[in-house]
């Protein structure tokens, strides 16, 4: 693992992903130091007093909107995992300028600060909603992704390289439909926006391990997409509340029936591997040559589209229940 004996900073480090990333990095990768960078002192206190108190951990209060604070926090940092974002779709629709400040301006600040401080690698988390976006959250993340990929040109002769990981819904992450359905199942009724809806799913552990894998793999400029299963919203409701009545409430503003991870236009520059897709930067041809010469890599065919409704992998109701049971035994990220 490329984190061994490295100094790592995680923006949004007190979130669901950040906690699991720190846990697995400490267990498997033996970094020199991990800096948890976030803006909420109470969440940092909770994290520190719930087992995350190792000598190699540092807690930095700060906001990605504050370039000066980022520049200070990145002093001596080798690797950045960028997980800070405003991600709740309705909140971003209602507070669009706030979403732009954090998701777009925050990414621009990180790019400049990382180059100035000589960071080696920056790997940013994205979302399926950034592919052909229909809501403000997705649009800000698409803009962020474009900035980060272009950051490799902006870096010039500096060593800093930027890449992006894009995946779907994380099982049980805060604010997602799984904890909502689990809570409402006690009422005997679950709200479903549209019975035809499908979504990509992966566990938090899978998401973090994929990020760690991509850190070793990245050349700079790639958007990494894992191959993950889909599930219909109706099957998810059956898995969580099999005895519940289903109430169709209609699709919300900014919501899609099906999510897309790779639209047709991106597929022209995408290489497929056994476990992932890699969307390549058009302006870094040597990166494309590296991937096309790698074992098992092949260009996606014309017209290819990776979406939650045309997926070859699907979760059954029983499989989802098994994942939920394992997740329950492990403990929710917000309880860590």
N, C-alpha and C positions, 0 to 999 in steps of 0.2 A: 504494500500500500504506500502511496506517495506521501501520506501524512506522517510517516515515521520520522521522528525527531524534527518535525516542522512546527512553526508557529502558525496557528489557524485562527482566523476570526470568522464568527458566524453572525451576520446581521439578522435581526429578528430571532436571536438565539434563545429566547424564552418561550417561543411558540411550540406547537406540537412537533413540527419537524426538527426545530433546533434542539429540543430536549432529547429526542431519539438519536439525532446525529451525534450529539456530545456523548451519549451513553455508548453507542457502538464504536465511536472513534476511540474512546478510552479503553474499551474492552479489546479491540482488534488491531488498532493502528499505532498506539504508543506515540502520540505527538509530544513535542516538547512543551507546548503551551496551547490552550484554547481560550480565546477571548470571546466572551458572550456579550454581544453589543445589542442593546435594546433600550427603549425609552421609558419603560415602566419599572420603577424602583420596587414596587410591591411584588411583581412577578419575579424579579431578580432575587429578592429576599426569599420568596417561596421556593425557588429553584435551589438556592444555596442551602436552605435548611431542610431539604427533602432528599439529601443524599448526594447532591452535586457540589461537594465542598473539597474536592481534591486539591492538592497543592498546585497543580499545573493549570487550574482554572482561574480566569480573571473575569470580573464583571465590570463592564464599561457602560455607564449611562450615556446615551446619545441617540440622535435621530439622523437617519440618512439624509434628511433635508439640510443638515448642518455640515457643510463641506469641511469647515475648519476642525470640527470635532472628529469627523471621519479621518482626516489627514493625521491628527494626533493619534487616534486609535490604531492606525495602520502602520505606525512606526515599528519596523522590525518584523512585520508580518510576511509570511511566505505565500499563504493560500487563503482566499476568501470564499466562503459559501454565502451567497446573497439570498436570504430567505425573507427579508423584511418586505412587507407589502400590505396595502389595504386591499382585502380580497373579497369581502362580502358584497355580492352583486347589488342588492337593494341599497346598501349604504353608499356604495360608489355612485349609483344613479342619483341619489339625493344630495350627495356631497362631491360633485365632480371635480372641483378645483382641488380639494383635499387629496383625492385619488391621484390626480396629476402630479401634485407636489411630492407625494411619497413614491409612487410607482415609476414616474418618468424623471422628474428632477432628481429624485434620490438615486436612480440608476446613473444619471449623468454625473452627479457628484462622486459616486463611487468610482466610476471610470477614471476621472481626473485624479482623484486622491490615490488610487491604486497605482497608476502610472508614475505619479510623483514620488511615491514611496518605494517603488521598485518591487511591488508584489509580483510573484511569479505567475500565479494562476488565479483567475476569478471564475467561479462556476455559479450561475444564477438559476434559481428555480422559476419556471414559467408554468403555464396552465394550458389545458386544451381550449380554454376560452379565448386564447390569443390567436388561434387559427380561424381565419374568416370571422372575426369578432362581430357580435351583434349588440354587445353591451359595453358600457364605459370601462368596466374592469378589464374585459378582454382587450379593448382598444389600448388601454394604458400599458398592459403587459406586452402586447405586440410592439408598441413603440419602444418599451424598455428592451425587448429582445433585439430589435433592430439596432438600437444604440450600442448594446453590448457586443453584438457581432461586428459592428463597424468600429468598435473600440480597438480591434486588432490593427486596423489601419492607422487609427489615431495614435496608437502606441509607437508606431514607427520603428526606430531602432532600439527602443526600450524592450525589456524582457517580458513585460506583462502580456498575458494571453487571456482572452475572454471566451467563454462558451456558455451554452444554455441547456438546461434539461427541461423538457416539456412532457408532462404526464397528466392523467385524469384525476378523478376523485379519489381522495385518500380515505380509507375506511376509518370512520370515527373521528376525523379531524374536527376541531371546534367549529361550530356553525354549520356543519354539513347535515345532510338529510338523515344519516344513520342515527345519531343521537336524538334528533328530532322525532323520528319514528319510534325509537325506543321509549322516549318519554310519553308520547301520545298513545302508545299501544295500551297503556293502562286505562284509557278512556273508552276503548272499544271501537275507535274510529280513526282511520288514517287518511289524511288529505293527499290526493294524487293530482298533480297538475294536468297530466295527459296520459292515458293508458298506453299510448304507443311509445312513450319516452324511453330512451336507452342511455346508458352512461358507461364510461370506462371505469374500472375499479382496480386499486392495488392497496396493499397494506402499507402502513407507515414504515415497517421494517424493510419491505421491498423497495420503497421509494428511497430510503436512506442508502441502502446497499447499492442501488443503481447509481446514485450520485457518487458514491465512493469508487465504483467501477469506472464511471466516466472521467473522474479526476485523473486516473491512470491513463486513460485512453485519449484524452483531448490533445489536439494540436493547436487549437485556437480558431474560433469562428463557427464551430459546429453547433447544431441544435440536435440534442440526443432525445430520442423518443423510444421508450421501452415497449415491447410487445406485451400487452396486458389484456385481460378478458373484459368483455362487456356483460351487462345485465340489464334486463328490462326493469322499469320502476315497479311494475306490477309484481314481478317475482321478488324484488326486494321487499315489498310490502308483505308478501306471503311469508318470506323468511323471518321477518321481525314480528309481525302480528297476524299469524295464520287464522285466528278467530275474529279478527277485526273487520268491520264494515269499511268499504272503500268509498270515500267521498271525492268525486271529481270536482276540482275547484278552478280549473282553467290555468293556462300557462301564464306565468308572471312576466312583467316587462323585462326585456333583456335576456330571456331564456330561450334555449333551443330545444327542439324535440330530440335531436341527436347531436352529440358532440363530435368534433373533428380534431384529430391530432396532426394529420398531414393532408392538406387540401391538394387538389390536382396540380396547381401551379407550383407548389413546393416539391411535388413528387419528381419533377424533372431533374432536380438536383439532389435526389435522395438515394442513398445506398442502403440496401437491406442486408441485415445479418440474421443469424439464427435467433438472437434474443432481443434485437433492437433495430431501429432505423436511425440513420444519421443524415440530417439535412445539411448539405455542404454549402459553404460560402462561395458565391460565384467569383468573388474578387481575389480568392486565394487558391489559384489552380494547383499549387503544389500539395495542398491539403487534400484536394480531390484525388490527385494521383496516388497519394498515400493510401487512401481508403479503397480505391479501386484495385490496388495491387495487393491488399490484405486478403488473407485466406477467408473465403466464404462470403465476401462482399460482392453484391451485384446491384446494378442500377435498377430502380423501379421502372416498370413499363409505363408507356404513355397512357395518361388517363387514370393512373392509380390514385386511389383516395383511401386514406385510413380513417374510418369513422366508426362510431360505436354501433351503428346498425349494420355495417357490412363486414364486421369482424369475423375471423375464423375461430376465435376463442370465446366461449360463453360460460358464465358461472351459473350453475344450477341453484335451486333453492337450498338443497342440502349442503352444497359446497359453501354457500354464503353463511349458513347457520354454523358450519364448522369454523369458518373464519371469525365469526362473531363470538363464538365460545372461546376461541383462543385469545381473541382481543380482550374479552372480559376478564379472563384469568390473568393476563399480563397487566391490566389496569389501563385506564384511559390516559392519553397524554396529558390532559389537564390535571390529572391526579398524581402525576409522577412527582 
